[in-house]
């Protein structure tokens, strides 16, 4: 059995890509050609610009507020720190565009609701950090 595995591995290496500058694990060719021939589970490789927007999923404390939102709406996301002295509230994302409002999961309880927003990359990092330490709320435009 070990000999069979060794022969199979050698055959795969010999038949593999010959381009030295091509990344392993990503098919070659232009992105549009890959997208046209890709299987439904494959996603084309995209390059991102430094200032590009990205989507971020955030859990908003008040599920009823999230149910008022629709894709395309603009919101400010506010983080409310919970401390014994009352805490502080701060805006962590201004003018975030709502891109998705997932359906609530049955039996999720009062854990808030998920909201997907499109924000600049630096803002997405701030949202992730704020959601780990504070309760998030939104104000609608």
ZALO-234276 format. One record per residue (C-alpha): x, z, y. Coordinates in steps of 0.001 Angstrom, whole numbers. Layout:
<recs>
+---------+---------+---------+
!       x !       z !       y !
+---------+---------+---------+
!       X !       Z !       Y !
...
+---------+---------+---------+
</recs>
This chain:
<recs>
+---------+---------+---------+
!       x !       z !       y !
+---------+---------+---------+
!       0 !       0 !       0 !
!    2855 !     824 !    2416 !
!    4418 !   -2592 !    1808 !
!    1091 !   -4268 !    2576 !
!     773 !   -2384 !    5866 !
!    4344 !   -3286 !    6838 !
!    3744 !   -6976 !    6097 !
!     476 !   -6922 !    8103 !
!    2177 !   -5236 !   11074 !
!    5021 !   -7780 !   11011 !
!    2505 !  -10645 !   10928 !
!     591 !   -9235 !   13885 !
!    3779 !   -8846 !   15927 !
!    4865 !  -12392 !   15065 !
!    1467 !  -13830 !   16029 !
!    1182 !  -11757 !   19227 !
!    1534 !  -13023 !   22814 !
!    4824 !  -14603 !   23801 !
!    4546 !  -14133 !   27573 !
!    6974 !  -11384 !   28568 !
!    5335 !  -10796 !   31947 !
!    1800 !  -10480 !   30585 !
!     356 !   -7005 !   30294 !
!    -368 !   -5877 !   26733 !
!   -3998 !   -5032 !   26086 !
!   -5381 !   -7428 !   28712 !
!   -6185 !  -11032 !   27867 !
!   -4397 !  -13719 !   29833 !
!   -5832 !  -16405 !   32012 !
!   -7617 !  -16236 !   35324 !
!  -10276 !  -13518 !   35739 !
!  -13139 !  -16026 !   35902 !
!  -12110 !  -17612 !   32595 !
!  -11897 !  -14181 !   30967 !
!  -15320 !  -13176 !   32305 !
!  -16982 !  -16312 !   30963 !
!  -15585 !  -15849 !   27451 !
!  -15725 !  -12051 !   27316 !
!  -17982 !  -10259 !   24912 !
!  -20780 !   -8122 !   26412 !
!  -18742 !   -4898 !   26053 !
!  -15657 !   -6318 !   27797 !
!  -15206 !   -6032 !   31531 !
!  -12850 !   -8232 !   33523 !
!   -9795 !   -6566 !   35006 !
!  -10243 !   -6110 !   38766 !
!   -7680 !   -5393 !   41393 !
!   -8599 !   -2854 !   44064 !
!   -7602 !   -2777 !   47684 !
!   -6368 !     510 !   49110 !
!   -9268 !     790 !   51568 !
!  -11925 !    -437 !   49162 !
!  -15097 !    1449 !   48436 !
!  -15875 !    2883 !   45051 !
!  -18837 !    4522 !   43421 !
!  -18995 !    8245 !   42848 !
!  -21548 !   10204 !   40860 !
!  -22394 !   13536 !   42438 !
!  -24764 !   16297 !   41387 !
!  -27066 !   17266 !   44252 !
!  -28411 !   20811 !   44033 !
!  -32001 !   19959 !   45051 !
!  -33461 !   17499 !   42523 !
!  -36607 !   16978 !   44626 !
!  -34530 !   15606 !   47505 !
!  -32816 !   13113 !   45195 !
!  -36218 !   11829 !   44007 !
!  -36910 !   10735 !   47619 !
!  -33901 !    8394 !   47624 !
!  -33662 !    4724 !   46636 !
!  -30670 !    2375 !   46240 !
!  -29626 !    1104 !   49664 !
!  -30461 !    4340 !   51495 !
!  -27740 !    5955 !   53603 !
!  -27011 !    9669 !   53301 !
!  -24557 !   12297 !   54445 !
!  -23338 !   14529 !   51608 !
!  -22872 !   18175 !   52588 !
!  -20964 !   20808 !   50630 !
!  -22203 !   24384 !   50989 !
!  -19637 !   26954 !   49900 !
!  -21168 !   29968 !   48208 !
!  -19527 !   33209 !   49215 !
!  -20681 !   36795 !   49684 !
!  -20262 !   36425 !   53458 !
!  -22671 !   33504 !   53700 !
!  -20238 !   30613 !   53251 !
!  -19817 !   27477 !   55278 !
!  -21298 !   24014 !   55134 !
!  -19273 !   20881 !   55791 !
!  -19953 !   17159 !   55641 !
!  -17821 !   15563 !   52930 !
!  -19266 !   12028 !   53105 !
!  -20876 !   10345 !   56120 !
!  -23065 !    7288 !   55752 !
!  -22646 !    7015 !   51977 !
!  -24725 !    4177 !   50536 !
!  -26926 !    5160 !   47591 !
!  -26264 !    2764 !   44714 !
!  -28156 !    4530 !   41953 !
!  -30628 !    7299 !   41242 !
!  -30477 !    7910 !   37476 !
!  -33594 !    9186 !   35727 !
!  -33483 !   12937 !   35082 !
!  -32706 !   14024 !   31536 !
!  -35548 !   15862 !   29778 !
!  -34874 !   19588 !   29514 !
!  -32063 !   19507 !   32100 !
!  -33600 !   22513 !   33850 !
!  -32832 !   23298 !   37470 !
!  -29289 !   21915 !   37473 !
!  -29998 !   19544 !   40335 !
!  -29984 !   15769 !   40007 !
!  -27380 !   13061 !   39740 !
!  -26897 !   10603 !   42596 !
!  -24529 !    7619 !   42670 !
!  -23086 !    6674 !   46061 !
!  -20626 !    4103 !   47359 !
!  -17896 !    5594 !   49546 !
!  -14295 !    4880 !   50574 !
!  -11686 !    5872 !   47965 !
!  -10428 !    8901 !   49959 !
!  -13986 !   10139 !   50428 !
!  -14645 !    9848 !   46682 !
!  -11732 !   12190 !   46038 !
!  -13153 !   14656 !   48572 !
!  -16568 !   14483 !   46892 !
!  -15073 !   15232 !   43498 !
!  -13203 !   18228 !   44884 !
!  -16211 !   19553 !   46768 !
!  -18488 !   19269 !   43748 !
!  -16141 !   21526 !   41795 !
!  -16318 !   24360 !   44325 !
!  -19607 !   24007 !   46221 !
!  -23266 !   23070 !   45930 !
!  -23944 !   19604 !   47322 !
!  -26900 !   18550 !   49468 !
!  -27824 !   15346 !   51262 !
!  -29335 !   14500 !   54606 !
!  -31072 !   11149 !   54915 !
!  -30656 !    8655 !   57729 !
+---------+---------+---------+
</recs>
